[in-house]
Amino acid sequence: MGLVQVDKAVASGNPTVLEVTGINTDDVYMVTFSNIVPSGGERLMIRVTKSSNADTTTNYDNARKGLLTNSSFQNNSDTNDTKWMMATTDTASYGGSQGIMYCYNFNSSSEYSFVSFEVPTWVTTPQIFGDIGGGVHTQTSASDGISLKWNGTATFSSGEIVLYKVV
């Protein structure tokens, strides 16, 4: 397996959104994000993009296992939401959120787009928290990328998101 970089976005000037686009084949794509830190403690929202715009419809379902360092596991899920929601990220300089996400069927206009993800985060408790799971965008239209935004008014103090085609 190899990777070809398709797009990259780096937080500069405290943007409200970090987004990568360029999915235009039926291949599997991988998205990595690192050092994702909010200006205020917020939950990270992940959305697909359609024609380079984040889709905010209520077509997001997901299930994930929450792995906590100071407690037992959590079973979390959402249906008919407007995003895939991750843990609350702290503003401290412990590395924020990181993540790897694989994107499937994104170029298809006749199948749902779906993802698998691993998102370790330094949360506001403070502790390490890991979201591991998958999500489905229940709309049969092509998706061309991934958008990150905070669930509130926070901006990105730092962070980088990169889109790769898996070859």
Buried (B, 14 or more C-beta within 10 A) or exposed (E): EEBEEBBBBEBEEEBEBBBBBBBBEEBBBBBBBBBBBBBBBBBBBBBBBBEEBBBEBEBBBBEBEBBBEEEEEEEBEBEEBBBBBBBBBBBEEEBBBBBBBBBBBBBBEEBBBBBEBBBBBBBBBEBBBBBEBBBBBBBEBBBBBBBBBBBEEBBBBBBBBBBBBEE
